Amino acid sequence: MPTHITIIIAHSQPLLRLLLQNIFSSKPGIAIAAVVANTSGLLKAIAIHRPDIIVADISLPRMRRLPQLAAVAQQEKPLRIIFWWKYCHEALVRKMINNTASFIAEDAPLSAYVVALKEVMKGAIYHCPQTEKLAGSKNDNMIALVQKLNEKYVLLLHCVLNNYSIAETATATDLKESTVKTYRKRLKKIIGSYSYAAIENVLKKMVSGK
C-alpha cells in the first residue's frame, strides 16, 4: 500500500458514514480527507482536497454524473470512484456495472476494501465477489439478447461498435442508408439500458468462444 491514499467518503446515512470511516481509518496508509453527506458537499470536498479515491453511496443523487460534474474541480488527475451499495440497489448496480467505476457491496469482506483501493490506484476497475455475481448474471442476459438478434442486426451492431458511418454501415450490411437509420433506431430500443461497451465485451466473448 503506497503511503497515504487520500479518500473522501460520501454517504447520506450517518451510521453508514461512521461505518465506512471506521473501516478505512483502521487501515495504515489511508488518509480520510473528508466525510460528507451529499453530492454538493462531495463536489466541494473534491475541489478542496483533490482526493485519490472517492468512496460513495451509489444512491446519492447525481452520482452517475459525478465525473462530469467534478471535471472542473479535478483537472490534474482522474476521478476514481468506488461505489458502495446495498442489495436494495441491485437494479441500479446492474445499470452501472459496465461503467468505468468500481463497486463494493454492503456484505463484502473487510479485506475487499483494501484490495479495492490498491486496484483503483493502479487504474484498474474493482468488483467485489457480490458485484461480480451480478455482472455474471447480467452478461448471461446480454448473451441471450445478442443470440436472439437476426444476422442483419448483429452486423449492424458490429458496425455501430466500430463507429462506422451510415454509408459505411450500408455497405457492410448490404442495406439501404434509409434502412440502416431505421435499424439503428430499432437496435437502440432492443439494447435498452445495456451499454455498447458491455455488448462489445459480450460479442468478443461469443466470437472467441471464451
C-alpha positions as CSV (number, residue, x, y, z in Angstrom):
1,M,0.0,0.0,0.0
2,P,1.5,3.3,-1.0
3,T,1.9,6.0,1.7
4,H,-1.3,7.8,2.2
5,I,-4.0,7.1,-0.3
6,T,-6.3,10.1,0.2
7,I,-10.0,9.3,0.1
8,I,-13.3,11.1,0.6
9,I,-16.3,9.2,2.0
10,A,-19.8,10.2,0.8
11,H,-22.9,8.7,2.3
12,S,-26.3,10.0,3.2
13,Q,-26.8,7.9,6.3
14,P,-24.8,9.0,9.4
15,L,-24.3,5.4,10.8
16,L,-23.0,4.2,7.5
17,R,-20.7,7.2,7.1
18,L,-19.3,6.2,10.5
19,L,-19.0,2.5,9.5
20,L,-17.0,3.4,6.4
21,Q,-14.9,5.9,8.3
22,N,-14.0,3.3,10.9
23,I,-13.2,0.7,8.3
24,F,-10.8,2.9,6.4
25,S,-9.3,4.7,9.3
26,S,-8.2,1.3,10.7
27,K,-6.0,0.6,7.7
28,P,-2.5,2.0,7.5
29,G,-1.7,4.2,4.6
30,I,-5.2,5.6,4.1
31,A,-5.9,9.2,4.9
32,I,-9.6,10.3,5.1
33,A,-9.7,13.9,3.8
34,A,-13.4,14.4,4.3
35,V,-16.6,12.7,5.2
36,V,-19.7,14.2,3.5
37,A,-23.5,13.6,3.4
38,N,-24.5,14.6,-0.1
39,T,-23.3,15.2,-3.7
40,S,-23.0,19.0,-3.2
41,G,-20.7,18.5,-0.2
42,L,-18.8,15.9,-2.2
43,L,-18.1,18.3,-5.1
44,K,-16.9,21.0,-2.6
45,A,-14.6,18.4,-0.9
46,I,-13.2,17.3,-4.2
47,A,-12.3,20.9,-5.1
48,I,-10.6,21.4,-1.7
49,H,-8.8,18.1,-1.1
50,R,-8.4,16.6,-4.6
51,P,-8.5,13.0,-3.3
52,D,-7.1,9.9,-4.9
53,I,-10.3,8.0,-4.5
54,I,-13.9,8.7,-3.6
55,V,-16.0,6.0,-1.8
56,A,-19.6,6.9,-2.3
57,D,-23.1,5.7,-1.7
58,I,-24.4,4.7,-5.1
59,S,-27.8,6.1,-4.4
60,L,-26.7,9.7,-3.8
61,P,-28.4,12.0,-6.2
62,R,-26.4,12.9,-9.4
63,M,-23.7,10.3,-8.6
64,R,-23.9,8.8,-12.1
65,R,-22.9,12.3,-13.4
66,L,-20.2,12.9,-10.9
67,P,-17.2,12.6,-13.3
68,Q,-18.7,15.3,-15.5
69,L,-19.8,17.5,-12.5
70,A,-16.3,17.3,-11.0
71,A,-14.4,17.8,-14.2
72,V,-13.6,21.4,-13.5
73,A,-12.7,20.8,-9.8
74,Q,-10.4,17.9,-10.5
75,Q,-8.3,18.7,-13.5
76,E,-4.8,17.3,-12.8
77,K,-5.8,13.6,-12.1
78,P,-8.6,11.3,-13.0
79,L,-11.7,11.0,-10.7
80,R,-11.6,7.4,-9.3
81,I,-14.8,6.3,-7.7
82,I,-15.7,3.2,-5.6
83,F,-19.5,2.8,-5.3
84,W,-20.7,1.3,-2.0
85,W,-24.1,-0.5,-2.5
86,K,-26.8,-2.4,-0.6
87,Y,-28.9,-5.1,-2.0
88,C,-31.9,-2.7,-2.4
89,H,-29.6,-1.1,-5.1
90,E,-29.2,-4.2,-7.3
91,A,-31.2,-2.7,-10.2
92,L,-29.0,0.4,-10.2
93,V,-25.8,-1.6,-9.9
94,R,-27.0,-3.7,-12.9
95,K,-27.4,-0.5,-15.0
96,M,-24.0,0.9,-13.9
97,I,-21.9,-2.3,-13.8
98,N,-20.2,-1.7,-17.1
99,N,-19.3,1.9,-16.4
100,T,-15.7,2.8,-15.5
101,A,-16.3,2.6,-11.8
102,S,-15.6,0.1,-9.0
103,F,-18.1,-1.5,-6.7
104,I,-18.2,-2.8,-3.1
105,A,-21.3,-4.5,-1.7
106,E,-22.5,-4.0,1.9
107,D,-21.6,-7.5,2.9
108,A,-18.2,-7.6,1.2
109,P,-15.3,-8.8,3.4
110,L,-13.2,-6.1,5.0
111,S,-10.2,-7.2,3.0
112,A,-12.1,-6.2,-0.1
113,Y,-11.9,-2.6,0.9
114,V,-8.1,-2.5,0.9
115,V,-7.9,-4.6,-2.3
116,A,-10.3,-2.1,-3.9
117,L,-8.1,0.8,-3.1
118,K,-5.0,-0.9,-4.3
119,E,-6.6,-1.9,-7.6
120,V,-8.2,1.5,-8.2
121,M,-4.9,3.3,-7.5
122,K,-3.4,1.2,-10.3
123,G,-6.1,2.4,-12.6
124,A,-8.0,-0.9,-12.6
125,I,-11.7,-1.5,-12.0
126,Y,-12.5,-3.5,-8.9
127,H,-15.7,-5.5,-8.3
128,C,-16.1,-7.4,-5.1
129,P,-17.4,-11.0,-5.3
130,Q,-21.0,-9.9,-4.8
131,T,-20.7,-7.4,-7.6
132,E,-19.1,-10.0,-9.9
133,K,-22.1,-12.3,-9.3
134,L,-24.4,-9.5,-10.5
135,A,-22.1,-8.8,-13.5
136,G,-22.2,-12.5,-14.4
137,S,-26.0,-12.7,-14.5
138,K,-26.1,-9.5,-16.5
139,N,-23.7,-10.9,-19.0
140,D,-25.9,-14.1,-19.3
141,N,-28.8,-11.8,-20.1
142,M,-26.8,-9.9,-22.7
143,I,-25.6,-13.1,-24.4
144,A,-29.2,-14.3,-24.6
145,L,-30.2,-11.0,-26.1
146,V,-27.5,-10.9,-28.7
147,Q,-28.2,-14.5,-29.7
148,K,-31.8,-13.6,-30.4
149,L,-30.8,-10.9,-32.9
150,N,-31.0,-11.8,-36.6
151,E,-28.0,-11.6,-38.8
152,K,-28.6,-8.0,-40.0
153,Y,-28.9,-6.7,-36.5
154,V,-25.7,-8.4,-35.4
155,L,-23.8,-7.0,-38.4
156,L,-25.3,-3.6,-37.7
157,L,-24.2,-3.9,-34.0
158,H,-20.7,-4.6,-35.1
159,C,-20.7,-1.5,-37.3
160,V,-22.1,0.7,-34.5
161,L,-19.4,-0.6,-32.1
162,N,-16.7,0.2,-34.7
163,N,-18.1,3.7,-35.3
164,Y,-19.0,3.1,-39.0
165,S,-20.8,5.9,-40.7
166,I,-24.3,5.4,-42.1
167,A,-22.8,5.0,-45.6
168,E,-20.1,2.5,-44.4
169,T,-22.7,0.6,-42.4
170,A,-25.0,0.3,-45.5
171,T,-22.1,-1.1,-47.5
172,A,-21.1,-3.6,-44.8
173,T,-24.7,-4.8,-44.1
174,D,-25.9,-4.6,-47.8
175,L,-28.8,-2.3,-46.7
176,K,-30.0,1.0,-48.0
177,E,-28.9,4.0,-45.9
178,S,-32.5,4.8,-45.0
179,T,-32.9,1.2,-43.8
180,V,-29.7,1.4,-41.8
181,K,-31.1,4.5,-40.0
182,T,-34.4,2.6,-39.2
183,Y,-32.5,-0.4,-38.0
184,R,-30.2,1.7,-35.8
185,K,-33.3,3.2,-34.0
186,R,-34.8,-0.3,-33.5
187,L,-31.4,-1.6,-32.2
188,K,-31.2,1.1,-29.6
189,K,-34.7,0.1,-28.3
190,I,-33.7,-3.6,-28.3
191,I,-30.5,-2.9,-26.3
192,G,-32.3,-0.7,-23.8
193,S,-30.2,0.0,-20.7
194,Y,-27.2,-2.1,-21.9
195,S,-24.2,0.0,-22.8
196,Y,-22.4,-0.6,-26.1
197,A,-19.2,-1.2,-24.1
198,A,-21.0,-4.1,-22.3
199,I,-22.3,-5.6,-25.5
200,E,-18.9,-5.3,-27.2
201,N,-17.4,-7.3,-24.4
202,V,-20.1,-10.0,-24.8
203,L,-19.6,-10.1,-28.6
204,K,-15.9,-10.6,-28.2
205,K,-16.5,-13.5,-25.8
206,M,-19.0,-15.1,-28.2
207,V,-16.6,-14.8,-31.1
208,S,-13.6,-16.1,-29.1
209,G,-15.7,-18.9,-27.5
210,K,-14.4,-18.0,-24.0
